[in-house]
């Protein structure tokens, strides 16, 4: 993984990965789009720059699949904002996908180490 | 059902927009908190989020059934756009309707005559029409003995014979009407597999009975759908027939596009076709019947064809002077193969003309769309910059095109049959196609749809290429004037193409028109105007020939007394309507014995068309007597046998010498002749066989009263037409003998016009297409020049301000328009030259590269182009320079 100071990975977050990141963000509780974007960026030490433009279609897609649900609430600055929360279906999906992701990472790492050794 | 989701979606779209707005505000707030100035903070937030339109569109795309919805939105958008400029939209639809209507009109005629199967028959694929190999005369007619022998010698096909003709029918107290009908053999209906709707159809047992079958349409219109139709009486050519049944609805006879109303047994031929000579049923050489057959079960068309051909060969060995040549079976019913080929060529020509008109129309619409594209360029570029995808924009333009073309196609479909009926010649002719046959069927609908779609795709492509390159910066930077400059080249080429194609059509129209002028200028050698014909067959009432001659004399005298009738005569055959047969003519003493004549008549003597004519024939028909005299009432049985020859015959008999006073012999094929006849008159040559055939045919005129016949056609010279004289003729005939029937009362000139249907159709359609094309090209040029002038108002203003004269400005603009028109005209002439011989077939006495037409057509177009340029040019020149300069 690139360390701090290196240019952030931009725009190449795989679609499935973005879905996963959004779902993971919502494990901590409901959040609106702006928060989700910043949480992802923050947790990844700014490596993963969420393209805001892709975020909203992704939210829409996840909602359409029933993994998240939305409601209108009031933001920390007292503004009307659209909040998203994880559904039970979404939680199950996240668990399943996270373990698949782990497998994938292990597998890729295995290959990469073999090359560098 | 659809409305609800749409409304819900609109609400959801609003919420999405609000959500994005909230995001922007939060991001801006964060940025300010990080220390940015508020403007910069807002800008950074916008940059980071990207285009909100784009995001919303992407979400929309996720949400909908992708294309149905997008299309619906685009349709609404397009309709709204059209409604904003209703005049232009209507103009585009009307223009397309003309082009699509013209092509659809010709296609629907092709459909009727060449493509559509014959309705109401069972399994047309198992039917076959008998034809002769080409080069043996008309391919699809046969003599009765030939048909009978072929029928009896074949097992693999059941052959039926029929003859279509026109006949006069009357029922109850109604006036007589001319309808089409058929003489048919007893197996005609079983072979075709036609069903009866009421009663029964004809069968073998009907051969000698006066029975008739009528069509469904005839039953409904003439008899009001009377359920007791069977057993009612129908008077055909004066003879009462008993109706035995009605054919099922949908069966209109075997001829494409026309409706037959009456079917009678073949033996009714003397009543139905009195002009045919007696004994035609036994004459091997008299070909008049069409033959159709149904393949026996399990037999292939090839096997049946081989058997029929073998039977034909056997007959040819038995009767070598009458039969010969191969026979073949053509699949199905419809036009004979030679007519089909000729029709295909002729309709192909008309179709090409219609396509040219369609292209000119598309040019106009393309021009209007490009003009709209100019004004929409900024709009489109802005939308794209805001994130609308290129495919989205392309789809919207295509939908606009499709909507226009569909509307145009719909109106065109309505227009198509009306174009054919308006031009008339096609619907009145031998190939007369009635309005019901022209009603669009599935094939025509599909054709119109395909044309519309191709047209839409065609004229969407150009503006699409044009806007594809539209970048936001360019579009926003450019003034309207600069943007327009980009389409100018394209629009100019469109105008050049339009002018070119309309010149081509006009040349076609000019050639057709010149042909009709030449035809009208033909002096046929006989009067065509104001001659009314009526035919009689007195053998039906048992008149012997001398009594028939007395009847015709008395009837002529009676009709000559009718006010308005200038002269009356009669003849066994009146050219060019009827053909009276031919005889071999000899110098006195050179005629062979009759037996020899019967064996090799064709090779002996001088073959001449012969007709037996009543007194005052030449005066009545307007045929000039060059020397000597015509016949009078004194040239009758018992007096010196006399003859009148035409110049062509005299020249063959006595080259360079005077024919008057000489004797000739023209012995009949059978029966006693008159012996030597003295030539008492020399008649001028006439267009005896056809108006269009300039080669003089030898003609021998003999006095009817010296060789009386039971059948003759009466000719009345009168300014009143057949319609006006019909009642008088019937009344005065009935006064002499109420049992005598009158057939085929008609105007000679209408008959002659009918034979010219191809030329008249070409003149009518090319003329119409040519004028429409000219008008469209002119309006295209006008629009183009106006547009160019509008774009150059500023330049004009400067020129005038700098002292250019008004006329100088006018000249500048006009010369620009004329240069384009001249280029177009030159190309049009080249196209017409390249298409060269295509029209040769329907031209008469006009060179396909006729200099007058090829000069006049482009000149007319240039004059119209001049007018179309002068109007906007003058407007430009009169513009107030200071206003023009301030305009941008």
HADDOCK unambig.tbl for C-alpha pairs under 7 A between the chains (distance, minus, plus):
assign (segid A and resid 34 and name CA) (segid B and resid 23 and name CA) 5.58 0.50 0.50
assign (segid A and resid 52 and name CA) (segid B and resid 48 and name CA) 6.57 0.50 0.50
assign (segid A and resid 52 and name CA) (segid B and resid 49 and name CA) 4.84 0.50 0.50
assign (segid A and resid 53 and name CA) (segid B and resid 49 and name CA) 5.17 0.50 0.50
assign (segid A and resid 53 and name CA) (segid B and resid 50 and name CA) 5.77 0.50 0.50
assign (segid A and resid 53 and name CA) (segid B and resid 55 and name CA) 6.05 0.50 0.50
assign (segid A and resid 57 and name CA) (segid B and resid 55 and name CA) 6.85 0.50 0.50
assign (segid A and resid 57 and name CA) (segid B and resid 58 and name CA) 6.60 0.50 0.50
assign (segid A and resid 57 and name CA) (segid B and resid 59 and name CA) 5.21 0.50 0.50
assign (segid A and resid 60 and name CA) (segid B and resid 59 and name CA) 6.92 0.50 0.50
assign (segid A and resid 81 and name CA) (segid B and resid 19 and name CA) 6.50 0.50 0.50
assign (segid A and resid 81 and name CA) (segid B and resid 22 and name CA) 6.43 0.50 0.50
assign (segid A and resid 82 and name CA) (segid B and resid 19 and name CA) 6.21 0.50 0.50
